[in-house]
Amino acid sequence: MHKFTVFIVISFLVSFSSSISQVLPTEKPLEAKSLAKQIRDSIVVLTQFGRDENEEGVGTGFVVSSDGLIATSLHVIGEGRPIRVRLANGDDLEVTSVYAWDRTLDLAILRVNKTGLTPLPIGDSSKLSQGSAVVAMGTPHGLDFSFVQGVVSARRIIENVEMLQVALPIEPGNSGGPMLDLYGRVHGVITLKSLVTNNLGFAIPSNLLKPLLEKPNPVPIKRWMTIGQLNPMEWTTVFGGHWKKKGGGIRVSNVGDSFGGRALCLSTQKLPDIPYELAVEVKLQDESGAAGLVWAADGGNKHYGFYPSGGQMRLTRFDGANVFSWTILDQRITRHYLPKDWNTLRVRNEGDRFYCFVNGHLIFESSDNILSAGSVGLAKFRNTIASFRNFQLDKKVLDNSEPIDTTLGQALVFESTRSGGFKETTIASAGASPMKALRHLDSEAKRLEQQATMLRQSSKELHRLLMRDQLVKLFENENENNGVDLFRASMLIAKIDDPSIDINYYEKQLKLMADEVSEKFDPVDDSDTKLNKMLSYIFQENGFHGSRQDYYNQANSYMNRVLDDREGLPITLSILVMELARQCGISNIVGVGAPGHFLVKQKQGTREQYIDPFDGGKLLTIEETEKLVKENSGRSIPADELPVSTKREIVLRMLRNLMGVAQNKDAPADLLRYVEPMVALQPDSAFDRWTRAVLLIQSRKIDSAKKDLEWILQNKPVGIDLKRVLEIYHSLQ
């Protein structure tokens, strides 16, 4: 049993009572305390055991018939595993058969060797409405008979099965337990825990359980224990692991008992005389794992192995129980190995030499003959989950991975894309080697898919580079502060991430806003009056405001979204104020790059008026400005020392804002979309070049990264660890 030191469970724990005061379902809803007491005797704890009688998992079930039927989830009992059923009074019951089961619905009904049990009534789950109060009792984390309350929050289709979404704290061990209404009727079988939040789970509706009770497909427990097990006349397993028959092949999981998680599955087939070949198709669930062929196996620690491991092919001689007695004869990365796909491994043993092939291509050739006689079979290492199919052992095996006849391959591809379909002659030719023909078309489809992916990625990259160049072109004017269209620059930044943006449309929107503001001006209005009318138009009349609830949303940095949603960051709202003022003829409105909070100010001779667009265009006194800066940066900076930002600096700050939000969720290659324009706008920035070099290295664009590192080494900027840069540069050679 699982042991816990400190554990806080939000559940209602009830004491055992052998008497039942009311018959379920009741006419009136019960209080939680009473309901928990009522259903307890109908709940069972299910324990699944492994091949060595070790406890592998705990779940829940419930009585559905007094003559000994227990409903639960199929994954709770597993396939081919011993099961223990325990009642609330501590009695253990023997499972005599699996009365009914459905893999798609993840449901199972067990028959036990006891009658006179107290069943729970099965309700009509179609009548359970959203918001209905429900309860559940289960074994979360091994804590038996824990009671929880919640509500039905929705109905969802998950893997083509309708499920009840319930707001309940579901944990491992709850699976298979009943979900009931307050009248004691079962409306669902708990089956899934939400990966999004702790207090959300899913239940199979009880109406899907009823057909299993009405039309069972019983399997005696002795027969059930053999489902998925390997035939001992064909295979012998060594060092544990969980080896099962699956879809005509073999699937292995669980860590083996030997060092490094090694586990073997050796064929009992008689070895042909040398020379002979063995082959298998293997697919790893995770490429960090390792699994493949073994030969010359003594039934213990000694054997050869040929297998993919961590993305590369490896040939190893195993001479003992641990890594100190293992010899890697060869290993290499090969393009012929297909990650996340089926790969055909083939070994030809000629006695004094053996040859190892992947998908028909020779990878290793070795004359190592330390180990000679022995069995052949399969191996897995670490916590690998792998699937094997089409294992062969013969004088000469059929390798369907060998290249197809060129003429036939071309015909298959050409005819598969024409409206007339395949010619009869082509079908006949493919019939001579059907697996090769099918594999060829699958391979061609994957090649085209990869090419399409590369083209889409290239299109995305080209778009970003075009946006970079357009952005840089805006700053080619010598007097950039007067000549640069800051609004268009901000729109180009948004367009980096959204190619569909119509910049001309938003420029017209800004022009319309400027026209509406200008109509409010009187001939006698001075600059201050015009500014106040414009600020009132933006913030009071149109509701533009700072995004306080969702500050770090990237949309706040996109000028199109600021106009659409009327919500933004201090810098984007400041750009709106500055650019609208420019179009309305209000001069001397500039951006102030205060640390932590961008501001705007109007310069009128020696007088300066600070404005906080994030706070509804509030006019700030000098004291308020300095206080705001200190609150956001922790630094005391006199207002007259706050720097006026150039338009180039404003654009760079926007790009850095986006970079800061994206770096926690985007891949290094995607972050280049912000760094590329930063370097283009500020080519002498060693920091930006270093950042780009790191991202390029992480994106495996080594040649481009070396150019940035060379620039840093040549210019020797202050603040950069040149020794470290040189070390990285040499490592890329």
Secondary structure, 3 states (H helix, E strand, C coil): CCCCCCCCCCCECCCCCCCCCCCCCCCCCCCHHHHHHHHHHHEEEEEEECCCCCEEEEEEEEEEECCCEEEEEHHHHCCCCCEEEECCCCCEECEEEEEEEECCCCEEEEEECCCCCCCCCECCHHHCCCCCEEEEEECHHHCCCEEEEEEEEEEEEECCEEEEEEECCCCCCCCCCEEECCCCCEEEEEEEECCCCCCCEEEEEHHHCHHHHHCCCCEEHHHHCCCCCCCCCCEEEECEEEEEEECCEEEEEEEECCHHHCEEEEECCCCCCCCEEEEEEEEECCCCCEEEEEEEECCCCCEEEEEEECCEEEEEEECCCCHHHEEEEEEECCCCCCCCCCEEEEEEECCCCEEEEECCEEEEEECCCCCCCCEEEEEEECCCCEEEEEEEEECCCCCCCCCCCHHHHHHHHHHHCCCCCCCHHHHHHHHCCHHHHHHHHHHHHHHHHHHHHHHHHHHHHHHHHHHHHHHHHHCCCCCHHHHCCHHHHHHHHHHHHCCCCCHHHHHHHHHHHHHHHHCCCCCCCCHHHHHHHHHHHHHHHCCCEECCCCCCCHHHHCHHHHHHHCEECHHHHHHHHHHHHHHCCCCCEEEECCCCCCEEEEEECCEEEEEEHHHCCEEECHHHHHHHHHHHHCCCCCHHHCCECCHHHHHHHHHHHHHHHHCCCCCHHHHHHHHHHHHHHCCCCHHHHHHHHHHHHHCCCHHHHHHHHHHHHHHCCCCCCHHHHHHHHHHCC
